[in-house]
Amino acid sequence: MASKKNILLFAVLALLVANAYGKGKKKQPVVAYDNRSIIINGTRQLLFSGSIHYPRSTPEMWPELIRKAKEGGLNLIQTYVFWNIHEPVQGQYNFEGNNDLVKFIKMIWEQGLWVTLRVGPYIEAEWNMGGFPYWLREVQNITFRSHNEPFMFHMKKYTEMVINLMKKEKLFADQGGPIIMAQIENEYNNVQAAYREAGKHYVKWAADMAVGLYSGIPWVMCKQKDAPQTVISTCNGRQCGDTFPGPNGPNKPSLWTENWTAQYRVFGDSPSQRPAEDLAFSVARFFTRNGTLNNYYMYHGGTNFGRTSSSFVTTRYYDEAPLDEFGLKREPKFGHLRDLHRALRLSKKPLLWGTQNVQKLSKDLEITTYEKPGTKICVAFLTNNNTKEAGTIQFRGVDYYMPPKSISILPDCKTVVYNTQRVVAQHSSRNFVASKKAKIHKWEMYKENIPTFNDLGVKSKSPKELYRLTRDTSDYAWYSTRINMEKQDLPMRADILPVLQIASLGHGLMAFVNGEYIGFEHGSNIEKSLVFKKPVNLKPGVNDISLLAMTVGFPNSGAYMERRFAGPRAISLEGLMSGNLDITKNHWSQEVGVSGKKTELYTEEGSKKVKWVPSNGKPSAVTWYKAYFNAPEGNDPVAIRMTSMAKGMIWINGNNIGRYWVSYLSPLGKPTQEEYHIPRSFLKAKRNLVVVFEETGGVPEKIEVVIVNRDTICSVISEFHPPHIKTWERKDNVFRAIVDPVKSAQLSCSDNKVITNVDFVSFGDVEGACGAFSPGKCDSPKARKLVEKMCMGKNTCTVPFEREVLVDAGNDSCPDVAKTLAIQVSCAHPK
């Protein structure tokens, strides 16, 4: 046995050797990268990311949104930091409630996901002024997003404040937190040319500034071809697998910071959709081209509460994302992408350590493999780029059928576990159901007084510019002037009236003459300016002309954003006996906002300050309405249906849930958005105050509180679909089937609900989509009986795709037709 003295001596020597080795060895950063991937704690990572913006939901919703993102296969959440909500007044910071960025990031970390922090400070994001606070616009001699000293001073000060907050809370990865990457600026190449040399200098300055403030994690710049070497340039778009030329250096990974899951919508738009199949194809394509990070913009879009959206953007944001506005899973997009992430994870080792080989078979067909020589580590991506015709690819002695525009993933270079065009995940259809408990009764109304010249405090010769007048404190501003008319100035014929013409730079305008409502006109997202032209009744003597000008959010993109303008600029009376009369410089008075907003009529206390009268059921301009309702039954999300109204704002218990505009119809003849989200956390059990400010006239009696669900679920499986991805696993470098790989229709109700009705079953040549199926020319009655037997009363069920089970022997009406099994069921809580 060695003596204690010898043992002690050996321990000391070992410690000295280890210490000397440690000093000589360079410490590896927690987050690093090379030309293949991001490396975290020494391990290469495939990163599946999704954008979720904290102010577009509520803190009560955050945990469930993050949980569902993780369930969907994400390991990274991306968010912007919104300058104008955190510093609405210069030097006064707000990180509370919906603005609690730290709380949001900590919730993400609690569920084991990482974070990409897009500091901006310019974010675009269809957010008011692209995230810039209004006060920044009034800084002397400022030019946004340029090598301009005033702008750079405030940008650095803000960026440093955000970074210091993250450091204080130890949220960066090298401090043990979840933030593994940060972004400075945003899509600057879109405007850089407008700033010429100042733009080039600004890009370098911005990158150097960010890295200089914090270098413990990588920084990125999206869509920045000339990004400095201190940051990584990344791709934004729909098809980065084909459009991205690669990062700004040979030792940097290919990262996709914005893969648009649909298209944001503005008032007046038709529905915007991007199929799950196209989205999945784009992601798989990017990973065949050395991509190792994909971020879905958005994964949950949420709600533009209050006045936060940019010009003409709807209150509902990116509703076509995998999680819809209400946080419900939009199937099959959610499930199809979840399955894609699983297929790519099964391929992780060859993707990250294998050697790429691309074999072009024809114009449209190609094979991409990642393989580690001398091992069984191999993945193959078989691609058919033809958007119309199917194809066949022979790979290693086997023929593989390829649907149009699709990629098949073979994690062992043998077995197809996933095809982007073949959706195995279930489908769903969203329902808005009128609440039985939340009936709204006894609407009351209060009309705004129409102000005249002497009522308004701000005087000027001509109307003041609208943005600068409101300073983003209100959507509204009153303008009024007074003009004397002699009897001989007015048309003598009763069928001829003078015309009031107003040229405005936007966004909307209402006119009143002697207190009488004349009409409303508005611009659009593409052409914000407008010309108002309406006949008016003028009288001999004094005439008051009052205008309510309005914005629908500030602009969020383009060069020189600080130099945008809105509001009336030229006003005239036409058709007078003396000719046309320009009254632009007739002396005007102005005032920001409407009186009901100033007295806070949307709160319990404020609503007591005026006399309300019962609603008369007739449309009335510039009118406030209030009523009460009890909380809806159950726990499903809640919305308010506004189809009987026109344009305005909604408050629930004092919370502004956003702008509504149902009178602006799309080319399809329907409102762009009819229902508006009421977060459950805004509600009390009883007597919830709803207040509506209607601008142009509506009928509140038809407003409904509705419950939102996706309790209509479906499955559509064809003979060409692969078995479910859950059938497979990779363990100890061996790819294998967990269970017998049999294709099947799988259905699962959410929130512990069960299948209460089988709405539709077809085994043949079905047509339509979930919620709107119709049987084809051939079918099987046996299939419905089987589905009812296997699914009724259950939370989940699996129906095997087997002809002998779904069709009676010898009774197949169309044996030569390729079969599709389509099932639609309804879910509900068991009674």
N, C-alpha and C positions, 0 to 999 in steps of 0.2 A: 504494500500500500504506500502511495506517495505521501510524503510529509505535508502538513498544512502549509509549511513555508514554501515548498516547491509549487504547490497548487496556487498559492497567492502570487508567486513570481510569474507563473505561466499566464495567469489572468491579467496581470499588469502588462506583460509583453503583448498579449493579444489585443488589449485595449489600445496600446500605443500604435501597433501595426494598423488596426482598424481606423484609428484617428488619422494616421498619416495617409492611408488610402482614401479616406473621405475628403481630405483636403486636396488631394491630387485629382480627385474625380469631379467633373463638372456636374453640378446639380441640374437635373432635368426639370423643365417647367411643368406645372400641373397640366396646362393646356398647350400643346404644340401642334405642328402640322408639317407635312411634306407634300410631295406631288400627288399622293394617293388619298390622304384623308386627314381629318382632325384626329389628334391623338390626346386622349385624356388619361392622366395618371399612367402613362406609358402604354396604353392600350388603344389600338385603332378602333374607330367607331363608325358604324353606319348610322346616320342621324336622320330621323323622321320627325319633322318639325311642323308646328301649326301656329298660326297667328291667332291670338286671343287678346283683345284690347280691354284692359280693366275698366275704363270709364264707359264702355259700351254694354256693361252688365252691372250687376250689383254685387257687393261682397257676399251676400247670402247665396248667390248663384255660383261664385267662383269655385268652391270645392267640387261641385258636381260637374262643372264644365271641364275642370282639370282631370277628374276621375274618368270621364268619358273619353277625353283625349288620350289618356293612358290606355284605356280599353281599346281604343282604335289603333293602338300600336305606336303611338308617338313616344319619343323620349326627350323631346325638346319643345319648349314653348317660346314663341317669339312675340315681343310686344314693343310698340313705340313708347316713348315718354312724351307726354303732351304738355308742352311748355305753357300754353295759354290757360290750362286749368290749374297748373301748379303755381303760376305767378301772374294771375289776372291783373293785379296792380303791382307796378314796379316795386320790388323789394318786399312784397308781402306774399308769403308762400302758403300753399294749401295742399296737404297730403292726407286729407281725412275723407272718410266715407268712400264713395266711388273712386276717389283720387288717391287712395292709400296704396301707392305703388309697392312699398316695402312689404305690406301685409300680403299683397298679391304674389310677390316673388317668394315669400316664405311659404305660402300655401303650395306653390308649385314644388318647392324643395321638399316639403313634408310628404309629398306623394312620389318622390324619387325621380323627378324630371329635371332636366337642365333648362337654362334660360339664355336666349339671345336678347340683349337689350339694345334697341335701336334708339339711340340718344337723339338723333336728328342733328340740331334742333328743328330743322325743316323736315316734316314728315309726309306732307301731302295728305294721304290717307282719307281723302274726301272729308277732311276735318276743317273747321272754320279757320281761314287764313293759313292753312297748311301747318297748324300748330303754333304759329307765331302769336303772341299776345298783341292786342291792339296798340298798347302804349309804345311798342317798338316802332310802329309806323310813324309816330310823331317825334322820334328822336331826330334832332337837327342834322341835316346833311347825310342821312342814312340811305344806303342802297343795300337791299337785302341780297344775301348770297353772292357777294362779290368781295374783292380785296379792298374793302372799305373799312376804314378804321373804326367808325362808330359801330358798324355791324359786328365786326370781329371782336370788339371789346365786350359787347353784350353776349355774343354767342359763346365766347370763352368763359365768361363769368357764369352763365347758365350751365354749360357743360361741366364746369368744375364743381358747381353746386350739386349736380346729380351724382357725379363720380364720388364726391366726398360723402354723400349720403349713403351710397352703396358700400363704401369703405367702412364707414362708421358702423353699419349693420353687419359687416363681414359677409357680404353677399357675393363677392367675386370668388371664382373657383380656387384661385391660389390662396384665398383666405379660408377655404373650407366651405364656400357657398356654391350656389347653382349657376351663376353667370359665367358661361364659358366663352362668350363672344360678345362684342359690342359693335355697333355701326355708327359711323359719323357721316353726315350729309345723307342725301337720298336722291338717286336718279339725276345727278347733276348734269350728266351729258345732254339731257333733254333741253337745257337752257344755256349751257356753257358758251356756245358760240356768240350769244347776244352780249356777253361781257368781254369778249376778246381776250386780250392779255391779262386783264384783271381776273378773268375766270380761271385761267391756268395757274396764276399765282395763288388764287383762293383755294383751289383744290389741294395744292401742296401744303399750304398753311393749315388747312383744316385737318389733314392727316397727321401732320407733325404735331399740331396742337393736341389732338386726341391721344396719340401715343405718348406724348410728353407728359400728359396728365395721369395716364395709367398704362403701364406696359406689361401687366401681369397676365393679360389674356390677349388673343388676337383681335384686331379691329378689321372691319370690312367696309367697303364702299360698293353699293349696288349700281349696276349699269354705268360703270365708270371705266372707259377703255384706257384712259391715261392715268389710272390710279397710281399714286406713289408706291414705291416698293415697301414702305413701312406698313401698308395695309393690303388686304386681299380684295381684288375686284370680283364681284359676283353677278349672277344673271337674274333678271326679272322677266317674266313673260309667260306664254302658254306652251311653248315648244322649245325649251332651252337645250334639249338633247340634240336639236338640229341647228339652232341659231346661235348658241354660245360659242365664241371662238376660243374660249379658255381663259384662265385667270392671267393676271399680269406678271407672270414669271414662271419658270420651269419647275420651281420647288414649292408650288402652291396648289392646293386641292381645288377641284371644281365644285362650287357651291351654288345652290339655287335658292335665293332668298325670297322670291315671290313667284309661286306657281298659282296663277289666278284660278280659283275654284269655280268662278262664274264671272259675272260682270256686275259691278255696283250699278244701282239704278237711280235715275233722276226722275222727278215728277214729269209725267208725260211719256215715259218709256213703256214699251211692251215688256212682257216677262223675259228675263234673261236666264238662259240655261246653259250648262256645260255638262254633257253626259259623263257618268262615272267611267264609262269605257274609254272616253277620250282622255280624261284626266289620268287614269291608270296607265294608258299607253305612254303618255308624256313622261311619267315618272320612270317607268321601266326603261324607256328609251334613254333617259338621262343617265341611268345607272349602267347601261351598256356602253356609254361614252365616258366612262371614268368618273361619273358623278358619285358622290358619297353623302351629300346632304341635300334634302329636298324640303322646302317649307311651303305649306299650303297657305295662301293668302286669299281668303281667310279660312280658318278651320271653324271658328265661330264668329260671325259678323256682329250680331247683337243689335243694339238700338242706339240711335243718335238722340239721346234725351235732350230736352230743352232746345237750345239754339246752337248746338254743337256742330251740325253738319255744314258742309260748304255749299256753295251756290247750287240751288235746285236739287240737291241730293235728298233722297227720301229718308224718312225717319228709320225705316227698316234697312239694315245694312248687310249686304252679302248673305241674303237669306238662303241662297242656293248652296251654301257651304255644307260640309259633312254634318255639322250641328247647326240647325236652323236658328232663326232669330231667338226662339224661345228656349234654345238649348236641347231640343229634341233631335234624335238621330234621324238625319235625312237618308233614308234607305232607297236605293242600294248604294249610294255614294259612300256612306260611312262604312258599311260592311265590305264593299268591294275593295276599298283602300286598305282597310284592316287586313284583309286577306293578302293583298299585295305586299304589305310590310312583313307579314309572316313568311311569304315566299322568298323575299329578299333576305330576311334573317337566316333562313335555311341555307342561303347561298353566301353567307357572310365571309367565311374563310377564303373560298376561292376569289371572291370579289376584292378582298382587302390584301391577299397575299399571292394571288395567282397572276399569271402573265396573260395579257389580253391578246386575242387573235380574232381578226375580223375577216370573214370569207363572204365576198359578194357573189351571190349565185346568179342574179339577174338585176334588172333595173329596180325591182321591188323586193326581192327576196334576199335575205342575208342571215348569216350565222355569226354570232359573237360568243366566244368562249373565254372564260378566265380559268386557267388551269395551272396547278403546281406540278411541274414535271416530276415523275418518279413516285407520285402519290395518287390516291383516288380523289383528291380534292379538285373538283371540277364543277363548273356551272355553265350552262348554255342558254343563250337567249336567241330564240328563233323569231325572226321578224318578217312580217308581210306589210309593206308600206302601201300597197294598193288599196285605195279607199273603197273600191267597188267590187273587186273580184277576189274570191278565195284562192288559195294556192296550196301546193304540197311541197314540203321540204324534206329531202332525204338526208338524214344525219346519222352517221355511223351505222349504216345498214338498215335503218328504220325510217319509214315514211310517216311524216307528221302533217296532219291536216291543219291549215292555217286560215282562220276566218279573215275577211277583209280588215285592213288596218288593225293588226293585232300583234302582240308579242307573247310567245309562250316561254315560260321559265322552267328549266330543267335543273334543279339543284344538284343532281348527280350526273348530269349529261346523258340521262336516260329517260327519266320519268317527268312527264308534264304535270306539274302540281298547280299551275295557274296560267290562265290565258286572259289577257286584258279585255278581250271582247266577250268572253263568256262569264256572265255574272252568276256566281253561285250564291252569293249573299241574298237575304230576303229583301223585298221591296216594301215600301209603305206609302200611304196616302194621308195627307194632313186633313183634319176635320176641325171646323169651327162650329161649336154647338152652343146654342143659346142657353145661358144658365137659368136654372129653375129658381134658384134662391136670390140671384142678384138682379132682380127686376128693378128698373128705374121708374120712379113715379113722381108726379107733381113737379114738372120742370117750372122754374121761375126765370124771369128775364129782367135785364137792366140794360137800357140803351145808352150808349155813349152820347154825350152832347156834341154836336158838330160845332167846333170852334170857329170864330170869325177873327178878323184881323186884330181887333183889340184884345182878344182873349189870349193871344200867344205872345210870349215875352221876347223872343229873339227877332230883331228887326234887321232887314237888309234891303238893298235896292232890288236885287234879283234873288231867286231861290238859292240857298246854300247847298253845296254838294252833300249828298246824303250820307256817304260813309263817314266823312269828317264830322258831320252834324251829329250822328247817332253815337259815334265812337264805340260802336259795337255793344252798346248797352241796351238796345231795343231793335226789333225788326221794323219799328214804325216811327214816322215823323209827320207831323201836321204842317202844312203850308197854307197860308191864306192871304188873299189880297181883296181889295175893295175897289169897285169901279162905278162911276156915275154914268148913267145912260139917259140921254134925251130921247123923247118919244120919236123924234125924226131919225134917230140912229137905228131904230129897230125895224125889221121887215113889216110891211103893212099888211101882207097877206097872212091869214091865220094858218095856212098849210106850209108856211116857210119859217123855219127857225134858224137862229144863228148856230154855229158849230164851234164847240170848244176843242181846240187841238193842242195836244201836249206831246212834245218829243222828250222822251226820258231815256236815260242810260240804264234804266232797270231798277228793280226787277219787276215790280208791280205797282199799280196806281189806281186809286179810287177817287172819283170827283163828286163834289157836292156843290150845288148852286142854290143859294138862299135856303140852305138846310135840306134841300131835296137831293136824294141820291140819284146820280146821273148814270154811273156805270163803273166798270172795272176792266182793266186791261193789264196784260202781263207779257213778259218776254219768255225766253226759254234758256236752257243750259247752253245751247249753241249760240243763240242770238239774244243776249240779255237786254238789249235796248228795245224800246217799244214806242209806238205812236198811238196815243189815245185820241179818238175822234168821235165825238157824240153831239147830237143836237141838244140845245139847252134853252130853257125858258128864262129870258131876261125881262126885267120890268123897267119902266121909266124910273129914274132915281138911283138909289144906292143898291148895288148888287154885291153879295159876298160870294166869292169863289174860294172853296176850301178843298185841298187835296190831302189825301192820306197816302203818302208814298211808303213803299215797303221794300225791304231786302228779304231774300230767302237764303241767308248765309253769305259769308264773304268768299271771294275766290280762294282757291287752294293750290294753284299751279301756274306755271309760266314764269317768264322773266319779268323783272321789275314789278313785283306784286304790290309794292308800296305806292305805285302810281296808278292804281285803278280807281274808277269813279262810278258813281251811280246817282240816280235821282233826276228830277225834272230839269231841263236845260233850256227849252224854248217853248213859250206858251203864247197862244194867240186866239183871238175870236175872229171867226170867218163868217162871211155872209151878212155883215152889217150894211146898212144903207150907205154908210160912208166908206165902205171897203173893209179890208182885213185890218185888224188892230192887234199889234204886237204888245202883249202885256207882261213880257218877261221882266222888264225893268220898271214895273208899275209900283214897286215897293211891296215887300212881302214880310209877313211875320211867320215865325216857325217855332215848333216845340217838339222835343223828342218824346216818343212814347204815347200811350193812350192812358186816360185817367184811371181806368179800372186796374191797370197794372200798377200804377203808382199807389193806389189805395189797397193793393193786394187783395182784390176781390176773390182770388182763388184760395184764400185761407179762411178758416173759421172766423177769426177776429176781423179780418178785412171785409168779409162779406156782410158784416153787421153795420158797416159804415154807410150803406146806401139803401134805398127803398126798392125792393124787388116786387114784381107783380107776376101773376100767373102767365105762363107762356100762352100766346094766342094761336099757336100752331101755324103762323104765317111766316115766311122768310123775311128776315129783317137784317139790314146791314149794320156793321159795327155794334154788335149786341152780345152781351154776356148772358150765359145761361148757367143755372146751377140746379143740382138735384142730389139725392142721396141713394145709396144702394148698400145692401149687405154683401159680405164676402161670398163669392161663389162656393159651391160645394166641392169637396175633394181637394186634391193637391196638384192637379194639372195646371199648366200655365194659363194665364188670363189675358184677354185682350178686349178692346172696345171697338165695336163696328160703327163706322161713321158715314155710311153710304148716303144718309139723308141730309148730310151737311155739305158745305162747299169748301171753305178754306179757313184755317185759323190755328189755334193752339188748344191743348188739353192739359188740365191739371187734375191730379188725384191726391186728395188730402194735402194739397199744397205743393206736390211734386209735379214739375213740368215734364210730361212724358213725350213732348215733341210737337213738331208742326204736322198738321194734317192738311191734305189737299186732294179731295176726292172729285172736285169739279174739273180738274185738269185731266182730260181723258187721253188715253193712248191711241195710236192709230187703229187699235182693235175696238175702240169705243168703250173701254172700261177704265176705271181709275187705276193708276199704277199701284196704289196701296189703299186698301179698304179698312183693315184691322190694325190697331195700334196697341203695342204691348204694355200691359200693366204688371210690373213685377209684383209677385205675391207679398214681398216685404213692404210694399207701399200700402197694404190694406190692413184694416182693422176687422174685427168680427162683424161689427154692425155700424151703420150710419157712416159710410164712406162718402166724403164730399167729392163730387165730380163737378168741375167748372170748365166751361167751354167758351172761348172767345171766338165768335164767328164774324168773319170780316165782310162777306158779301151776301149772306143770307142762306139759311137752312132751316130744317124742321127737326128739332131735337127729340120730339116724341118717338121717333123711330130709331134712335140710338140704342144699341144693344150691348150688354156685357156678355162675352162668349168665353167658353172654355176651349182650350186648344189641346188636341191630342193627335197621336199617330196610331190609333187603335185599329186602323185598317191595314193589315199586313198581308204580303203576298210572297209567293215563290214561283219562279219561272225557270224550269230546267229542261234542256233539250238533250238529245242523244249525243251531242257533241261536247257537252260540258264535262270538265274533269271532276273527279270526286272532291269533296270539301278539303281545303288546305289543312284543316285540323287533323286530317288522316295521317300526316307525315311529321317526322321530327329528325333532327340531326343530333346524335349523341355519340360522344367519344370519336368524332370524325367519321361516324358511320351514318349515312342517310338511310332511313328505314320507315316502313309503314307501322303506325301504332295499332291500327285496326285494319280489317279487311277493307280496302279502298273501293267502296260502292257508292256510285253517285246517288244523290237523294235530294228531295226537297226538304228544307229545314225551316221551321217557323218558331218564333219566340216572342211572346208578349212581354212588354216592359212593366216595371213597377208592380210585380206580383199579380198581374192580371192574368186571366185565363181565356182560352178561346171559347166564346159563347155562341158563335154562329159560323157556319161555313157558307160564305156568300157565293162562291163560284169555284167550280172545278172543271177542268177540261184536260183531256189527254188526246191530243190530236194536232190540229193546225190552228191554234188559238190566235186571236187578234186583239189589239188594244194594249193597255197598260194598267198597272195596279190602280184600282178605283174605277176603271172604265174598260174592263175586259168584255169581249164578245166572242161567243163560240164560232169556230170555223165550220168547214163542211163535214169534218169527221170528228167523232168524239167517242167516249166510252162511259156509259152510265155506272159501270162498276167502280170507276175511279172515285166518284163522289162518295159512294158508300164506304170505300176504304178510308178516305180522308176523314169522314165523320167518325168512323170507328176509332181511328188512331189519334185524333186531335181534339175532339170535343171535350171541354172541361179541363184541359191541360194547359200549363204555362208554356211548354215547349213540346214540339212533336217532330218526328222525322218520318217521311214517306219515301220508301225506296223507289227508285226509277227502274222498274222491272216490268216489261211488257206482260209477262205471264201472270203478274200480280194485279196489274191495272186493267187488263182486257180479258174478257172471258174467252177461253180457248175456242177457236173456230168462229169467233164472232167479231173479228176485227174488220170494221167497215172499210178501212183503207190501209191494208197491210204494207203497201209499198211507200206510204208517206212517212217521212222522218217525223217522229213524234216529239211534241213539247208538252210537258206537264205544267199546267198553270193552276195555282191555288190562291184563292183570296178568302181570308177569314176576318172576323171581328173579335176584338179583345175587350174585356171589361172586368171589373172587380167581381168576384163571385158573390152571389146574393146569399 
